[in-house]
Each structure stands twice: as structure tokens, then as C-alpha cells.
Amino acid sequence: MRMETAKKSTRKTGSKASEEQLRAAYVEHVLTHGHRPASVYKFCLDLGIKEEEFYAHIGSFDGLEKHIWKGFIDKTIARLRDDESFQAFSTREKILAFYFTLLEELKANRSYVLYQLEHSRKLEFIPDYIKSFKSTFETFFESLLNEGKGNGEVATRPLLDKRYPQLFWMHMGFILFFWKEDDSPGFEKTDAAVEKSVNLAFDLIGKGAVDSAMDFAKFLYQNKKN
């Protein structure tokens, strides 16, 4: 068990627990017992470290949960930026790559993610543990979408285009909860949902059908007045 491994490691080497060890031990505890440790004191006692070592890294279990979720998206973005081919992708391809890479990261931690999402049905009401994740997500997507505006993939629409990152956050919620319920081999249904929904999103935010419809509606309105 990871907590036992971390416990033996800290006692054997005499080194202080790292934040990564604290994360791993916390996840191990909640998955094994189905709830948080009774207290930081008890958690540290079981891990074989002093309580002050916990507080040197994090202020509470709430903060630790935020760090765990922030770690999911930070690792995802780091993997993408380290991939030279990612830089040559179109904006649509970059967003697809983000979702697929994030899902790989979440898959490796699926039991913990399902534990956290057990009492959440939507992301409109943001749980505390996912707020830092959301902030990083929207910042990253804003940069991708601004890049898309620059290369013509994303249409610039007054008022609406500033909300694109928030709209993609709602899309993130759809993907996350679709994956939560997916029982297909290798989560192949989720992969299909990601591809189809991202393609639809770009049909809507790109220069295409929506712009043609708006232009036509404007034309009809102007001619009706005349």
C-alpha cells in the first residue's frame, strides 16, 4: 500500500515527507477507509511524520484535495508543452489533445476521482476541491482560443467570444461526468464523445454556419425594415 510505503520511506531515511508523499498517503487513506483521516494529527502519526511537516506543505485536508486536483491539470499541461508536435497542432487539435491527455491522467487516478465526484452531479456549483483546477483550465483555454482567433479558427464575436473559456468549462463538466458513467472497454465511448463534442464546438465558434445564419438574419431584418 502506498501509505505503508511512504511511512517506511520516511522512517528509514529520516527525511521529511514530500508533498507528493502526503498526496499519495491521503489518497490511499480515503480509498481504503472511504473517508478522510480523523485529523491531521492521526494522519501524520500513521504516516510516521511530525504534524509540523504536514503544515510545512499544506494547511488542511481541503487544501490537500485542491492540490491533488490542481496536480491533474498541471501534469496534463506540462506533458503537452513538452511534446514538440503539440506546438504544430491546430487549435482544435490542441483542445482534443488536452482532453485525451487529461483523461489519461484521471484514468490513472479513477478510483479517487469517482470518490470525489460521488456527491457532485454538475460543475456549475463548483466544489472547493476543483476551484484551482477550474482557474488553470480557463486560463489555459483562453490562451488556446486567443491563438485560434489569431489564426482564424475561432470567430471573434462581440460579447460572446469573451465567454468561450467559461463555455468550455461547461463542456469540461460534460466530458468529466460522461467519463464517470462510462463502462465501455478502454472508455472508448468517452473518446468518441470528446471528439464529436469538440468538433461540434468548433462548428459553433468557428467562422461557418453560425456566422452565415447571423448574416442572413441581419439581411432579413434590414430588408424587412425597407
C-alpha distance (Angstrom), angle and dihedral (degrees) to the residues before:
residue distance angle dihedral
M1 . . .
R2 3.79 . .
M3 3.79 94.7 .
E4 3.81 90.9 52.6
T5 3.81 89.5 48.0
A6 3.81 91.8 50.1
K7 3.79 90.4 45.5
K8 3.80 93.8 52.0
S9 3.80 91.1 43.9
T10 3.79 95.2 54.6
R11 3.79 92.9 45.4
K12 3.78 94.9 45.1
T13 3.79 97.2 48.6
G14 3.77 97.2 31.6
S15 3.81 87.8 -136.0
K16 3.75 123.9 139.1
A17 3.79 119.0 -99.7
S18 3.78 114.8 -95.8
E19 3.78 123.3 -136.2
E20 3.81 88.4 -109.1
Q21 3.81 90.5 55.9
L22 3.80 90.4 49.9
R23 3.82 90.9 51.0
A24 3.79 93.0 48.5
A25 3.80 93.1 46.7
Y26 3.81 92.3 47.9
V27 3.81 93.0 49.9
E28 3.80 90.1 47.3
H29 3.79 91.0 52.2
V30 3.81 97.7 49.3
L31 3.81 92.3 45.4
T32 3.81 92.8 47.8
H33 3.81 97.5 42.9
G34 3.80 101.9 25.1
H35 3.79 93.9 -126.3
R36 3.78 143.6 56.8
P37 3.79 120.9 -77.0
A38 3.80 112.4 -86.2
S39 3.80 91.3 -112.2
V40 3.77 142.7 -18.5
Y41 3.81 87.7 -103.9
K42 3.82 92.8 56.0
F43 3.81 91.6 43.2
C44 3.81 91.4 53.4
L45 3.80 92.4 43.7
D46 3.81 90.9 54.7
L47 3.80 90.7 45.8
G48 3.78 92.2 50.0
I49 3.80 98.0 -120.7
K50 3.77 136.6 112.1
E51 3.79 117.7 -95.5
E52 3.80 90.6 -121.9
E53 3.82 89.2 63.1
F54 3.79 89.5 61.9
Y55 3.79 92.6 50.9
A56 3.79 91.1 48.1
H57 3.82 86.8 69.4
I58 3.79 106.1 26.8
G59 3.80 139.6 8.7
S60 3.80 102.8 -138.7
F61 3.78 146.1 -13.6
D62 3.82 87.9 -91.1
G63 3.78 89.1 57.4
L64 3.79 91.2 46.7
E65 3.81 91.2 54.0
K66 3.81 89.8 51.2
H67 3.81 89.7 51.5
I68 3.80 91.2 50.4
W69 3.81 92.7 54.1
K70 3.81 92.4 40.9
G71 3.79 86.6 53.4
F72 3.81 90.8 57.9
I73 3.79 93.6 58.8
D74 3.82 96.2 35.4
K75 3.81 90.4 55.8
T76 3.80 90.2 46.5
I77 3.80 94.0 52.7
A78 3.81 92.0 43.3
R79 3.81 90.9 53.6
L80 3.80 91.1 50.4
R81 3.79 94.2 48.3
D82 3.80 91.0 48.7
D83 3.81 90.1 55.0
E84 3.83 108.4 88.7
S85 3.81 92.6 -159.0
F86 3.82 90.3 58.6
Q87 3.81 90.8 69.9
A88 3.81 90.8 60.1
F89 3.82 94.0 51.4
S90 3.78 123.1 108.7
T91 3.81 115.9 -113.4
R92 3.80 90.5 -101.7
E93 3.80 90.4 51.5
K94 3.80 91.7 47.8
I95 3.79 91.5 53.8
L96 3.79 91.2 47.8
A97 3.81 89.7 48.8
F98 3.81 89.8 50.4
Y99 3.79 93.7 54.0
F100 3.79 94.8 44.9
T101 3.82 92.2 47.2
L102 3.80 92.6 46.6
L103 3.81 91.0 49.8
E104 3.80 89.3 53.3
E105 3.79 88.9 53.9
L106 3.80 92.3 47.1
K107 3.81 91.9 45.5
A108 3.80 89.3 60.1
N109 3.82 87.2 55.2
R110 3.82 99.0 32.5
S111 3.81 97.5 131.1
Y112 3.80 91.8 54.7
V113 3.81 93.4 43.4
L114 3.83 90.9 51.5
Y115 3.80 89.5 48.3
Q116 3.81 90.2 54.4
L117 3.80 94.4 44.2
E118 3.80 94.2 46.5
H119 3.79 93.0 101.1
S120 3.80 97.1 32.2
R121 3.78 122.3 86.3
K122 3.79 100.8 167.8
L123 3.79 136.8 21.1
E124 3.80 94.5 -139.5
F125 3.82 86.2 92.4
I126 3.77 98.0 52.9
P127 3.83 114.3 -141.6
D128 3.81 112.4 -138.2
Y129 3.80 93.2 -116.3
I130 3.81 92.7 61.4
K131 3.83 100.7 44.2
S132 3.83 95.4 94.8
F133 3.81 89.1 45.3
K134 3.81 89.3 53.3
S135 3.80 93.8 48.8
T136 3.81 92.0 51.6
F137 3.80 91.1 44.7
E138 3.81 93.9 53.6
T139 3.81 93.2 45.0
F140 3.81 91.3 50.9
F141 3.80 93.4 45.7
E142 3.80 91.9 47.2
S143 3.81 88.9 57.8
L144 3.82 91.8 47.7
L145 3.80 93.1 47.4
N146 3.82 92.5 47.0
E147 3.78 86.8 53.4
G148 3.80 87.8 50.7
K149 3.79 90.8 52.7
G150 3.77 89.3 52.0
N151 3.79 94.8 52.1
G152 3.80 95.1 40.6
E153 3.80 98.4 -109.9
V154 3.79 92.8 111.9
A155 3.78 121.6 50.2
T156 3.79 119.1 -129.6
R157 3.78 107.1 -129.7
P158 3.81 121.2 175.5
L159 3.82 112.5 -107.4
L160 3.81 94.5 -10.5
D161 3.80 100.2 68.1
K162 3.81 92.0 58.9
R163 3.79 87.6 63.1
Y164 3.78 95.9 54.0
P165 3.85 94.3 100.2
Q166 3.82 90.1 52.4
L167 3.80 90.8 47.7
F168 3.79 90.1 51.7
W169 3.80 88.5 50.8
M170 3.80 87.5 59.6
H171 3.80 86.8 48.7
M172 3.82 88.5 51.6
G173 3.79 88.1 55.7
F174 3.79 90.9 51.9
I175 3.82 91.4 51.2
L176 3.80 93.8 45.3
F177 3.80 95.1 51.2
F178 3.81 92.8 41.2
W179 3.82 87.9 55.0
K180 3.81 90.0 46.1
E181 3.81 90.6 60.6
D182 3.83 97.0 36.2
D183 3.80 113.8 115.0
S184 3.81 97.1 168.4
P185 3.85 119.7 123.5
G186 3.79 109.7 -82.7
F187 3.83 88.2 -3.8
E188 3.80 88.1 -83.0
K189 3.81 91.6 159.7
T190 3.81 89.7 59.1
D191 3.81 90.7 50.6
A192 3.81 89.1 53.6
A193 3.81 91.6 46.3
V194 3.82 90.7 52.1
E195 3.79 93.8 50.6
K196 3.79 96.1 44.4
S197 3.81 95.5 44.1
V198 3.83 93.8 46.8
N199 3.80 90.3 49.4
L200 3.81 89.5 50.3
A201 3.81 91.1 47.9
F202 3.80 91.1 53.9
D203 3.79 91.2 47.4
L204 3.80 86.0 57.6
I205 3.81 100.6 41.8
G206 3.78 96.0 35.7
K207 3.77 127.8 84.8
G208 3.76 99.4 -87.7
A209 3.76 140.5 74.5
V210 3.81 97.2 4.2
D211 3.80 93.1 51.2
S212 3.81 91.4 47.0
A213 3.80 90.3 50.3
M214 3.81 91.4 48.8
D215 3.79 92.0 48.2
F216 3.79 91.1 49.0
A217 3.81 92.4 48.0
K218 3.81 89.3 49.9
F219 3.80 89.6 49.4
L220 3.82 92.2 51.0
Y221 3.81 91.8 46.9
Q222 3.82 93.2 49.9
N223 3.78 93.0 47.0
K224 3.78 92.5 46.9
K225 3.82 88.9 56.5
N226 3.80 89.9 51.1
